[in-house]
Amino acid sequence: MISKHLTIAAAVVLISGLGFGPAVAQTAPAAPTMAAPGGAAPAAAPAGGTMAPAAAPAAAAPAVTPPSASAAPTAPTENPYGLGDIVAKRNPVSLTILVILGVMSIGTWYIFFMKYFEQSRILSQARTVEKRFWTSGTLAEGVDKLPKNSMFRSVADAGIRASQGGTSLVGLNDWIAMSLTRQLEDANSTLQSGIAFLASVGSTAPFVGLFGTVWGILQALIAIGVAGQASIDKVAGPVGEALIMTAIGLVVAVPAVLIYNYLVRRNKVINEKLRGFAGDLQTYLITKSK
């Protein structure tokens, strides 16, 4: 009977212990374990329940500073495809083309300013003729009122000399007309000096620049052949040089053509005034009346 009660009590205690154990395991927090530096096992707690102080943590790694968004600007690099690069390369063909186009441009503008002031002076002399020469009392007085470097005075002197030295083979009227015509041709030759250069520049400068273009493309093809592939760094320089040469040729040619047309038109006005003065002078020398 006693053994039966002991068996029942042992069973109750066993069941209670099995139910209490998991509850304690769930409620009791697990003790944190700290890994020792260098992979060493954690030190055991000393007797008496007192935990030794943990080792000081390892020094933190230095923080990496991210690069600043506003970095200092880099120094500007030179343009490898501009006019300065062409001069720096010292290619004889390219430099020769640049020199030729430069001489053409300088000559064009020099002739423009020289001819412009010369034509303005002659047109001013034409107004002087209308105001002073034909209002004078005598022919000699009218000639003296004209400037010594005036084309109109040269025409007047030629007419006066012809009226005083006629020949029996040619009539006086024809002789005076021949003398005045020769003087007008000399004046026209003076007016036309330098105009031919402008015409030459206007017609040849584009082709000189085109030769520079062909040379630049040839250099690009050579660079491609040497490199074995058509990369942009091998082609950009020579092609840029070719385009610059074309642009310079046009910059030289277009002003030359415009200046040529402008000066020719002003020369036409001056020649008309000279022919009109020569015709009036011839009539006066023949009829002795204005």
Secondary structure, 3 states (H helix, E strand, C coil): CHHHHHHHHHHHHHHHHHHHHHHHHHHCCCCCCCCCHHHCCCCCCCCCCCCCCCCCCCCCCCCCCCCCCCCCCCCCCCCCCCHHHHHHHCCHHHHHHHHHHHHHHHHHHHHHHHHHHHHHHHHHHHHHHHHHHCCCCCHHHHHHCCCCCCHHHHHHHHHHHHHHCCCCCCCHHHHHHHHHHHHHHHHHHHHHCCHHHHHHHHHHHHHHHHHHHHHHHHHHHHHHHHHCCCCHHHHHHHHHHHHHHHHHHHHHHHHHHHHHHHHHHHHHHHHHHHHHHHHHHHHHHHHCCC
